[in-house]
Amino acid sequence: MQPTLFILAAGMGSRYGGLKQIDGLGPSGETIMDYSVFDALRAGFGKIVFVIRKDFEADFRQVVLAKYAHQVPCEICFQSIDKVPAGYSYNRERTKPWGTNHAVLMGKDLINEPFAVINADDFYGKESFEVLADFLKNVEGQQGRYCMVGYRVANTLSENGSVSRGVCTTDKNGYLTDVVERTHIEAVGNTVVYTEDGTDTVLEPNTPVSMNMWGFTPDYFAYSEAAFCQFLKEYGQELKKEFYIPTVVNDMIRSGKATCKVLDTPSKWFGVTYADDREQVIMKLNQLIKQGVYPQRLF
């Protein structure tokens, strides 16, 4: 069975002052998400599932799904603040859904095979989808066999400001032991540093960081739902607390319920973190096209 690609796109229209995820950046109007779908298909993924907001459904079907209609089976699900397990309550003054792992939970009725999770607005690169697909094709029928594509931190920086990254620690066999969010990472001369409490700490350029590119076996949904119920018991009345993928994965690793292999990739991440990044993304895509990595028109 081919793995599924699950794309987190529920932020469309609510961030960055516009519909960044459907902003045409390629020479034929391609979005960053189009490049992810293209890379996933040639790596061997067999289905695409999108999680979006319900109020964006009509635009999404017209602008996004229509172009993939004859390429790959596609399904959509919806993330909203009221999607919580029966019997659990939350603060009705809260206005935002519960974060990335809440978004993942929305796909539990659509996905029964190993699957990958990515952001809609990040460029991940051809090699990243290849290593991810290879891993997922070999864990069908198993449980608790997860992975994360670990980008080399030097390959994830913006030229226009600092970035936040989940800095990963691995054991001697390359399995994840911890992810710690560092909120101010940038290049300083020829080194990469993060700043915390006014102190700069140097990061080795090949240090793996999370760009929210994960691989799971479908048992992850049951574990996530149980974890979300516990989360709501503890934090359901808070207005801004979020339910993140790394938090659940870290808890499962520490409890011995799962392993998470960190897959190295030479791909360079890029995205539109800052407004000035847009022209850089266009330039980088054109360079990849000139190198023959992508055709002039994807679909």
Secondary structure as the mmCIF struct_conf table of DSSP 4:
data_model
#
loop_
_struct_conf.conf_type_id
_struct_conf.id
_struct_conf.beg_label_comp_id
_struct_conf.beg_label_asym_id
_struct_conf.beg_label_seq_id
_struct_conf.end_label_comp_id
_struct_conf.end_label_asym_id
_struct_conf.end_label_seq_id
STRN STRN1 THR A 4 LEU A 8
TURN_TY1_P TURN_TY1_P1 ALA A 10 SER A 14
BEND BEND1 ARG A 15 ARG A 15
TURN_TY1_P TURN_TY1_P2 TYR A 16 GLY A 17
BEND BEND2 GLY A 18 GLY A 18
HELX_RH_3T_P HELX_RH_3T_P1 LYS A 20 ILE A 22
BEND BEND3 GLY A 26 GLY A 26
TURN_TY1_P TURN_TY1_P3 PRO A 27 SER A 28
BEND BEND4 GLY A 29 GLY A 29
HELX_RH_AL_P HELX_RH_AL_P1 ILE A 32 ALA A 43
TURN_TY1_P TURN_TY1_P4 GLY A 44 GLY A 44
STRN STRN2 LYS A 47 ILE A 52
HELX_RH_3T_P HELX_RH_3T_P2 LYS A 54 PHE A 56
HELX_RH_AL_P HELX_RH_AL_P2 GLU A 57 PHE A 60
HELX_RH_PI_P HELX_RH_PI_P1 ARG A 61 LEU A 65
HELX_RH_AL_P HELX_RH_AL_P3 ALA A 66 TYR A 68
TURN_TY1_P TURN_TY1_P5 ALA A 69 GLN A 71
BEND BEND5 VAL A 72 VAL A 72
STRN STRN3 CYS A 74 PHE A 78
TURN_TY1_P TURN_TY1_P6 ILE A 81 ASP A 82
TURN_TY1_P TURN_TY1_P7 ALA A 86 GLY A 87
TURN_TY1_P TURN_TY1_P8 ARG A 92 GLU A 93
BEND BEND6 LYS A 96 LYS A 96
HELX_RH_AL_P HELX_RH_AL_P4 THR A 100 LEU A 105
TURN_TY1_P TURN_TY1_P9 MET A 106 LEU A 110
BEND BEND7 GLU A 113 GLU A 113
STRN STRN4 PHE A 115 ASN A 119
TURN_TY1_P TURN_TY1_P10 ALA A 120 ASP A 121
STRN STRN5 ASP A 122 PHE A 123
HELX_RH_AL_P HELX_RH_AL_P5 LYS A 126 LYS A 137
TURN_TY1_P TURN_TY1_P11 ASN A 138 ASN A 138
TURN_TY1_P TURN_TY1_P12 GLU A 140 GLY A 141
BEND BEND8 GLN A 143 GLY A 144
STRN STRN6 ARG A 145 ARG A 152
HELX_RH_3T_P HELX_RH_3T_P3 VAL A 153 ASN A 155
BEND BEND9 THR A 156 THR A 156
STRN STRN7 SER A 158 SER A 158
TURN_TY1_P TURN_TY1_P13 GLU A 159 ASN A 160
STRN STRN8 GLY A 161 GLY A 161
STRN STRN9 VAL A 163 THR A 170
TURN_TY1_P TURN_TY1_P14 LYS A 172 ASN A 173
BEND BEND10 GLY A 174 GLY A 174
STRN STRN10 TYR A 175 TYR A 175
STRN STRN11 LEU A 176 VAL A 188
TURN_TY1_P TURN_TY1_P15 GLY A 189 ASN A 190
STRN STRN12 THR A 191 GLU A 196
TURN_TY1_P TURN_TY1_P16 ASP A 197 GLY A 198
STRN STRN13 THR A 199 LEU A 203
TURN_TY1_P TURN_TY1_P17 PRO A 205 ASN A 206
STRN STRN14 PRO A 208 PHE A 216
TURN_TY1_P TURN_TY1_P18 PRO A 218 ASP A 219
HELX_RH_AL_P HELX_RH_AL_P6 TYR A 220 TYR A 235
TURN_TY1_P TURN_TY1_P19 GLY A 236 GLN A 237
BEND BEND11 LEU A 239 LYS A 240
HELX_RH_AL_P HELX_RH_AL_P7 ILE A 245 ARG A 254
TURN_TY1_P TURN_TY1_P20 SER A 255 GLY A 256
BEND BEND12 LYS A 257 LYS A 257
STRN STRN15 THR A 259 THR A 265
HELX_LH_PP_P HELX_LH_PP_P1 SER A 267 TRP A 269
STRN STRN16 PHE A 270 GLY A 271
BEND BEND13 THR A 273 TYR A 274
TURN_TY1_P TURN_TY1_P21 ALA A 275 ASP A 276
HELX_RH_AL_P HELX_RH_AL_P8 ASP A 277 LYS A 290
TURN_TY1_P TURN_TY1_P22 GLN A 291 GLY A 292
BEND BEND14 VAL A 293 TYR A 294
BEND BEND15 GLN A 296 GLN A 296
#
